[in-house]
Amino acid sequence: QVQLVESGGGSVQAGGSLRLSCAFSGGTITRGCMGWFRQAPEKELEGVATLCIFGGTYYADSVKGRFTISRDVTKNTLDLQMSSLKPEDTAMYYCAARASPLYTLATRPQEFNYWGQGTQVTVSS
């Protein structure tokens, strides 16, 4: 069974950068999807960036041009490069994956089967 562990979170000033990494173990996603979600206090879980093998790459409008999702096949990790960070990016960030294929963009939490424990990102003004 696939297990996911996030790392790289922390505190940074507005305008700064952070790189999150999600380590996969117990399996490799070869047909499904993988992505990043976040949840700010008092808000719903939000899709940040996702990558489906057959469906394509999705970015939330709020992060387009600032965040980049990528897959490192050699390390078996999923990364999220975040730049030009804003206070509104403050949230708990979760890595997620699904094993079965999806032929459209993945945007909803219910489309994913496996979840990491989360890593906190705090952006100060």
N, C-alpha and C positions, 0 to 999 in steps of 0.2 A: 504494500500500500504506500502511496506517495505521502511523504511528510515534507512540510515546508517550514523553514526557519528564516525570519527576517533579521537584518542587521543594518547598521549605518545611520540610525536615527540619532537625533541630538538637538541641541539648541544652537541657533544661528541668527545673526542679525538680518533684517530685511535687505534684500539685494544679494545675499550670499548664496552659496550652493551647497548641496548635499547629494551624496550618491547612496541610494539604498540597494541592498542586495538580498535576494531570496535564494537560499540554498535548497535544492531538491534532493531528496534521498528516497530510496525504496522504489524508484521508478523514474521513467523519463516520459515527458509528454511529446508524442510524435504525431498525433492527429488532432488533439483537442485544442484547448486554449489556456492561457496563463495571463495574469494581470495584477494590477494594483488597485486597491480600494482604500478609502480613508473615511474616518468618522470624527467630526469635530464635536465638541460638547453641545448637547441639545439639538444635534442635527442627525439626519439619516445617513446611513452608509452610502457613500458615493463612489461610482466608478471613476477612476482617475485615468488609467491607461491600460488597455488590454491588447493581447496579441493572439489571434486564432490562426492556426496553421492554414486553414482553408478559407477563413472568413475575413482576414485582414486585420489591420491595426486601427484601434480607436483611441482618441484622446478627448477628454472632457474639454468643452470650450474654454473653461477657466484656466487650463494649463497648456493649451496649444501654443507652441513657439517657445515654451519655457522648460517643459519636461520631455524627456526622451526615454522610451522603453526599449530595452534590448535584451537579447538572449545570448548568453555565453555557453555555447555547446560544450566546449572543452572543460569548463568548470562545473557545468550543469547548474547554472544559476540564471536568475532573471533579475535584471538590474533596472533601476529607475534613476536617471540622472536629472536632478532638479536644479535649475538655475533661476536667477532673478526672483528669489523667494519672497513671498509677501506674508504679512501677518495672518491673512485669511487661509494660508496653506497649513496653518497649525492644526494638527489632527493626529490621531492614531492611524498609522498606515499598515494595511494588511496585504499580504501576498495571497493569491488564490489561483487555483487551477482546476481544470476539468479534463478527464481522460477521453471522453467521447467527442467526436468531431462536431463542429458547428460551422455552417456554411454562410453565416452572416456575422456581423460585428457582435461581439459580446459586450453588453453594457450593464447588465443587471446582476446583483449578488446571487440570485437564485439559479443562475446559469452555471455556477461553479460548485464543485463538489468538495474540494480540499482547501483548507485554510491554515495560515500560519497564526502565530500568537500575537503578532503586531509589534510595531516599533514606533515610538513616539517622536514626532517632529514638532519642534516649537520654534516659531519665527517671531522675533521681537522687533518692534518698530523703532 
